[in-house]
Amino acid sequence: MTGTPLRVIVTRPAREAARWVEALNARGIEAVALPLIEIAPLLPGMSTGPLDARPYAALMFVSAAAVDGFFKLNRAEATAGRAHDAIDSIANARCWATGPGTAQALADAGVPPERIDVPPTSAGRFDSEALWAQVHGQLPAGARVLRVRGSDAAGQPAGRDWLASTLAAAGVAVDTAVVYRRLPPQLGDAARALAVASTRSAGPAWLFSSSEAIAYLLAALPGIDWGGARAWATHPRIAQAARAAGFGSVHEVPASLDALVASIESFQ
């Protein structure tokens, strides 16, 4: 134990980061948002891929941003934030979410909870593998799934293809709809100073929920020695990326508030 209160840098996209900062502060842990992935709309002329969900047995949403983008692009009109046309279009489809934040975004958009599939908290991880364990066997061979995801700056689909490959091996066809872009952050002086402070003794620690965020951090601050920095990572793959980046102390923790608070408190 350090005996020094630990400040946590939350690196999720801005909307999600704000929720995590609020939740951590409510649990007595000082947290600050430093989003390392910017969520941006598609540029005019960028292809989204299919958006009409009627032929699909399930829609797989990779993030809360994917939910927001899908409903915004589908709606003709919206009342109180509910995209009615999009809700109607998935009336007969399961909605798959990789984590509780995505599931909450679906519920907020008006999707009935009984139609949402998400890995349980007891799974200890929120990723494609945990989701597959939850929905495995749900669809027959020959069914179709629409994967709703983000793109890189050029509008090309970005992210892992593990679930798509696994579904294809099970005889399930997969289409992809791109509904937002994931961009590197624009770090101002305060953000850069916070990042550098993390490399010093008793400096703030990082919370990483994306390997892409780590890559963006390294690109934004080349030449930094991260050997004195501490990090928590919500997946073994992300922890491996942090270690490869040179972070001196990396702890794996499930992507749940209770697990993160317990792990942080053990180092106070």
C-alpha positions in Angstrom: 0.0 0.0 0.0 1.2 3.5 -0.9 -0.6 5.4 1.9 -1.2 8.2 -0.7 -4.7 8.7 -2.2 -4.6 7.6 -5.8 -5.9 9.9 -8.5 -7.2 8.0 -11.6 -7.1 9.2 -15.2 -10.2 7.9 -17.1 -9.4 7.5 -20.8 -12.8 6.4 -22.2 -14.5 8.6 -24.8 -15.9 11.8 -23.3 -19.4 10.7 -22.5 -18.4 7.5 -20.9 -15.5 9.1 -19.2 -17.8 11.6 -17.5 -20.0 8.8 -16.1 -17.0 6.9 -14.8 -15.5 10.0 -13.2 -18.7 10.7 -11.4 -19.1 7.1 -10.2 -15.5 7.0 -8.9 -15.8 10.3 -7.2 -19.0 9.1 -5.5 -17.0 6.2 -4.1 -14.3 8.4 -2.7 -11.7 8.0 -5.4 -10.5 11.2 -7.1 -10.8 10.8 -10.9 -10.3 13.0 -13.9 -11.3 12.5 -17.5 -8.7 12.5 -20.3 -10.5 10.9 -23.3 -8.0 9.2 -25.6 -10.5 8.4 -28.3 -12.7 11.1 -29.9 -16.1 10.0 -31.2 -17.1 11.9 -34.3 -19.9 11.6 -36.9 -19.3 10.3 -40.3 -18.3 12.8 -42.9 -20.7 13.5 -45.8 -20.3 10.8 -48.5 -18.9 8.2 -46.2 -20.7 4.8 -46.6 -22.5 3.5 -43.5 -23.3 0.1 -44.9 -26.7 -1.5 -44.2 -28.9 0.2 -41.6 -32.3 -1.4 -42.1 -32.4 -4.1 -39.4 -35.5 -5.9 -40.6 -33.8 -8.9 -42.1 -31.5 -9.5 -39.1 -32.0 -11.9 -36.2 -29.7 -9.9 -34.0 -27.8 -6.6 -34.0 -24.4 -6.5 -32.2 -23.5 -3.1 -30.8 -19.8 -2.6 -30.0 -20.3 0.5 -27.8 -22.7 3.1 -26.5 -21.5 5.3 -29.4 -22.6 2.6 -31.8 -26.1 2.6 -30.3 -26.3 6.4 -30.5 -25.1 6.5 -34.1 -27.4 3.7 -35.2 -30.5 5.3 -33.8 -29.6 8.8 -35.1 -29.0 7.6 -38.6 -32.1 5.4 -38.6 -34.7 7.9 -37.3 -37.0 10.1 -39.4 -38.2 11.9 -36.3 -37.4 11.6 -32.6 -39.4 12.4 -29.5 -37.8 12.7 -26.1 -34.6 11.1 -27.5 -36.4 7.9 -28.7 -35.7 7.1 -32.4 -39.1 5.4 -33.0 -38.4 4.2 -36.6 -35.2 2.5 -35.5 -36.9 0.9 -32.5 -39.6 -0.5 -34.8 -37.1 -1.8 -37.2 -35.5 -4.1 -34.6 -38.8 -5.2 -33.0 -38.0 -8.8 -33.9 -34.3 -8.8 -33.4 -32.1 -9.5 -30.4 -29.8 -6.6 -29.5 -26.3 -7.7 -28.3 -24.2 -5.5 -26.1 -20.6 -6.1 -25.1 -20.9 -4.4 -21.7 -23.3 -2.7 -19.3 -22.7 0.8 -20.7 -23.8 -0.3 -24.2 -26.8 -2.2 -22.7 -27.8 1.0 -20.8 -27.6 3.0 -24.0 -29.9 0.5 -25.7 -32.4 0.8 -22.9 -32.2 4.6 -22.9 -33.0 4.4 -26.7 -36.2 2.5 -25.9 -35.1 -1.1 -26.6 -37.1 -3.4 -24.2 -34.7 -4.9 -21.7 -35.9 -8.4 -22.5 -34.5 -8.1 -26.0 -31.0 -7.1 -24.8 -28.2 -9.6 -24.3 -25.1 -8.6 -22.3 -22.5 -10.6 -20.5 -23.3 -10.8 -16.8 -21.2 -9.0 -14.2 -20.2 -12.4 -12.9 -18.4 -13.1 -16.2 -15.6 -10.8 -14.9 -15.0 -9.3 -18.4 -17.0 -7.5 -21.1 -15.8 -8.4 -24.6 -16.7 -10.3 -27.7 -15.8 -13.6 -26.1 -17.9 -13.0 -23.1 -20.8 -11.9 -25.3 -20.5 -15.0 -27.4 -20.6 -17.2 -24.3 -23.9 -15.5 -23.5 -25.6 -15.8 -27.0 -23.9 -19.0 -28.2 -26.6 -21.2 -29.7 -29.2 -18.4 -29.8 -29.3 -18.2 -33.6 -29.6 -21.0 -36.2 -27.3 -21.5 -39.1 -28.4 -19.3 -41.9 -29.4 -16.4 -39.7 -28.0 -12.9 -40.3 -26.4 -10.5 -37.8 -25.8 -6.8 -38.2 -22.6 -5.6 -36.5 -22.9 -1.9 -35.7 -19.5 -0.3 -35.1 -17.2 2.7 -35.6 -14.6 3.5 -38.2 -11.2 5.0 -38.5 -10.7 8.6 -39.6 -11.2 7.6 -43.3 -14.5 5.8 -42.6 -13.1 2.3 -42.8 -14.4 -0.2 -40.2 -12.2 -0.3 -37.2 -11.9 -2.9 -34.4 -11.6 -6.6 -33.7 -13.2 -9.2 -36.1 -13.2 -12.1 -33.7 -17.0 -12.3 -33.2 -17.6 -12.0 -36.9 -15.3 -14.8 -37.6 -16.8 -16.9 -34.9 -20.3 -16.3 -36.2 -19.3 -17.1 -39.7 -17.8 -20.4 -38.5 -21.2 -21.2 -36.9 -23.0 -20.6 -40.2 -24.3 -17.1 -39.3 -23.9 -14.4 -41.9 -22.6 -11.0 -40.7 -23.0 -7.6 -42.2 -21.4 -4.4 -40.9 -22.8 -0.9 -40.4 -20.4 2.0 -39.6 -22.2 4.8 -37.7 -19.4 6.9 -36.2 -15.6 7.6 -36.5 -13.0 7.0 -33.8 -10.3 9.6 -33.9 -7.1 10.3 -32.0 -7.4 13.0 -29.3 -6.3 16.6 -29.5 -4.4 17.0 -26.2 -4.1 20.5 -24.8 -1.4 21.7 -22.5 -3.3 20.6 -19.3 -3.8 17.1 -20.7 -0.2 16.8 -21.6 0.9 18.0 -18.2 -1.4 15.4 -16.5 0.1 12.7 -18.6 3.6 13.6 -17.8 2.7 13.8 -14.1 1.6 10.2 -14.2 5.2 9.1 -14.7 6.4 10.6 -11.5 6.3 9.2 -8.0 2.8 9.3 -6.5 1.5 10.6 -9.8 -2.0 9.8 -11.1 -2.7 6.3 -12.5 -4.3 5.4 -15.8 -7.5 3.5 -16.4 -7.4 1.9 -19.9 -10.4 0.2 -21.5 -9.0 0.2 -25.1 -5.7 -0.8 -26.7 -6.4 1.8 -29.3 -6.4 4.5 -26.6 -2.9 3.4 -25.5 -1.7 3.6 -29.1 -3.2 7.1 -29.5 -1.5 8.2 -26.2 1.9 7.0 -27.4 1.4 8.8 -30.8 0.4 12.0 -29.1 3.3 12.0 -26.6 6.3 10.4 -28.4 9.5 9.9 -26.4 7.8 9.7 -23.0 9.3 7.1 -20.6 6.3 5.5 -19.0 8.3 3.3 -16.7 7.2 5.2 -13.6 3.5 5.2 -14.6 0.8 2.9 -13.1 -2.2 1.6 -15.1 -5.3 -0.4 -14.6 -6.5 -2.3 -17.7 -10.0 -3.8 -18.1 -8.9 -6.7 -20.3 -5.7 -8.9 -20.6 -5.2 -7.8 -24.2 -5.2 -4.1 -23.0 -2.9 -4.9 -20.1 -0.5 -6.5 -22.6 -0.6 -3.3 -24.7 0.2 -1.2 -21.7 3.1 -3.4 -20.7 4.4 -3.3 -24.3 4.2 0.5 -24.2 6.5 0.5 -21.1 4.1 1.2 -18.3 6.0 0.1 -15.2 3.0 -1.2 -13.1 0.0 -2.7 -14.9 -3.0 -4.3 -13.1 -5.8 -6.2 -14.8 -9.2 -5.6 -13.4 -12.8 -6.5 -14.6 -14.6 -3.6 -16.3 -16.9 -3.1 -13.3 -17.0 -0.2 -10.8 -16.9 -2.5 -7.8 -13.9 -4.4 -9.0 -12.0 -1.3 -10.0 -12.7 0.4 -6.7 -11.6 -2.7 -4.7 -8.4 -2.9 -6.7 -7.5 0.7 -6.3 -8.3 0.7 -2.6 -5.9 -2.2 -2.2 -3.1 0.1 -3.3 -4.0 3.1 -1.2 
